[in-house]
């Protein structure tokens, strides 16, 4: 059995982006005339890449169908070994005009290293193969999105039943073709659905549930494992559950049409555990929807946390200050503000945003912020979030309650920086070194004087441009404007400030001033 691990961008495919294309599906396209002549019959294709380099290793991401005519092929064994080391999925070799046939040494090397080798006939251009793969990927993505949509609808319908928790688990097990369990931190099975696993698998699921429900800092929100070829995963549910309120009853004794929660010992945390024979790209999304629903369903109807949040909202609406209502929301702080946006460009709905909040360990989520496609999450702990599959995150440094509005602005800037640099997570860097030696009030006064000629949009453009090392394109992406607009604004800044923005000393002083805002 593998060591349990938290999902991360480096080991977990974001879901549900695009499922891989099976090699067999590409070979089935008879119009391409492809023929497998060496290596295993099964492989998953994630990309198509064409290269005539003697060693394309530095330019491969893994999972590619590499297409080549062997222009610089001199050492087939080393060439194939490097492809396998880079994680290439298969090699397509085009015959003629460079080689009349696939070199026998290349066939032997692919068999020896376990890399599928395809013979590409002269009449099939590489671009035709690439288009075929992209078409297959689009079809697979469409099928996966339809499957996830059907699962989401089924889970939502199950959550509206009189026995919502068993119904949600039943639908989850059916759509993932596996076993779904609601477990306590001690491994007690509260509700189950689907095929009963082996004792070894059940024990592994119990260990995963304990891992994500530990009452200690740094406990992961989710974990994965494998046992005997079975894929295992566990997700901590968002809220603790408490002694059920009067009138709550076990589903076996409920009245017709009565919504109930699962009565459990006071203060015990729960976990959703899954055991499946296979793991599809969209399964993480389906499980995330179930986590949100089960977190809501297993919480008390009017628990202490919900009542406190309601009281905080009422007091804010009636004129109380944030400092007065903060104790109702949890620890005194510091707090961490996180901004997030889906990497595939889709708009996050309430369920998707709630799933993100659950993964980050917070119920304080604001979906549809800004232009409607951003999500804000408020973490009640002084910690940086972990990257989340399918999301781009920007986080401010932990801050006390009175400065949360400033932290909100900095988290938005961090998200824009993450999107411009194509990184899954960007965090605000606190002032250190020489900048931290200057008293904040004097630094702020100097910044106000220096930047006085600039309007807020110009100052924000200048700050973003400097943070991205003067890149016009990345600044345009971060600000969602045309690159010519960036050039015009930076030129206007130089005019108003009367400075040469190509001068490193000028840039340094301006960056220091802009950091005070």
C-alpha positions, 0 to 999 in steps of 0.5 A: 500500500502506498503512503497516504498523501495530500493531493497537490498540483504536481500529483493530482490532475485538476478536475474535471479539465480534460481526460487523457486520450487512450492510445487505442482511441487514436489508433482506431482513427483509420483515416490516419493510418497509424500502426503500433509497431513496438511498446505496450498497447496502452497509454494515456495521451495528454498532449501532442508535440513535434520535435526534431531535436536530438534530445527533446527532454528539456521541452517535454512536460510528460504525457506527450505523443511526440512526433518526429521524422528522426532528422537528428536520430543517431543513438535510438537507445539513448533517445528513447531512454530520455523520452521515457525519463521525461514521461512521454506517453508515446512516440510517432515516427514519420517515414520518408523523406528522412527514413524509408522505414522505421529504424529497427534499432528504434523499434528494439529500443522502444520495446526495451524501454516500454515506450509505444512506437507508432509508424506514421505513413507519409500521407499523414501530416503531423498536424492531422494527427494533432488535430485528431488528438485535440478532437478526441480530447474535446469529445472526452471533455464533453463526455466528462462534463456531462457526467459531472453535471448528471452527478451534480444534479443527482446529488442535489436531488438526493440532498432534498430527500427526507433521508439526505445523508444516505441518499447523497452517499448512495448517489455518490457511490453509484456515480463513482462506481465504488464505496462511499462512507461517512466516518468518524475520526475513530473510523466508526461507520455512520452511513455507507453505500456501494460495494463492501470493500475488503478488510484491508481496504476498510482499514486503510480508509479508516486510517485516512479518515483519522488523518483528515479529522485530527484535531491539530494544526496542519491536518490536511483537508483531504488525503489519497492512498491506494490499496490492492489496486483500489483508489482511496480518498478521504475528505474532512467535512467542513463543520464539527457536528454536535449533539442533535437538537431536540426533535432530530431522529435517526432516519429509521424513525423519522416522520414522513417529509422530515429533514434530519441530520445524523446524530453523533457524539458532541464535537466529533468531526466527520470524514467522507471516505471513498474507495473506487476501482478507477479514478476519472478526472471529474471524480474530484469535482463530484466528490467536492460537491458531495463534501459541501452537501454532507458538510451542510447536512451533518451540521446541526440545524441551528448549531452554535457556529451558524447562530453566531454567524447569523448574529454577526450579520445582524449586528453588522447590518444594525451598525456594529463595527467589524471589531465588535462582531469578530469574536462571534466568527472565531479566533481573534486573528490574525486572519488570512484573505484569499482570492481565487478564480477557476483556471479553466475560466468558468464562473464558480457557483455557490457549490463550487465556491463552497467546495473550495472553502471546505478544502481550505478549511473555512466556511467564510466564502464569498462567491461571485465577487468582482466581475462575478468569476472570483471567490473570496475566502477568509481563513481564521488561521494565520497560515498560507493556503495550499494550492488547490487543483483547478484554481488559481489563488492569491493570498495576503499575509495574515493580518489583524481585523482592522486591516482586513480591507487592505489585505483584501486589496493585496489578495486581489493583487496577488491573484492577478500576479498568479494569473499573469505568471501562470502559477497556482498560488501567489502570496503577498511578500511582507516588507523585509530587509531595509524597507522594514527599518523605516517607520511606517508613518514616515514611509507612508508620508513619503509615498503619498508625496511621491505618488500624488500626481498619479490617479489610482488607476495609474498608480495600480498599473505602475505597481503591477508593471513593476511587480512583473519586471516591466512585462507589458504582456503579463501586466495586461493579463493581470489588469485585464486590459490591452497591452497598448493600454498598459504602454499608454498608462506607463508613459503617462506615469513617466510624464506626470512623475517627471522621471525615467522609468528605465532607471533602476534607482527610480524603479526602486524608489517607486516600488518602495512607495507603491508598497506602502499603499 
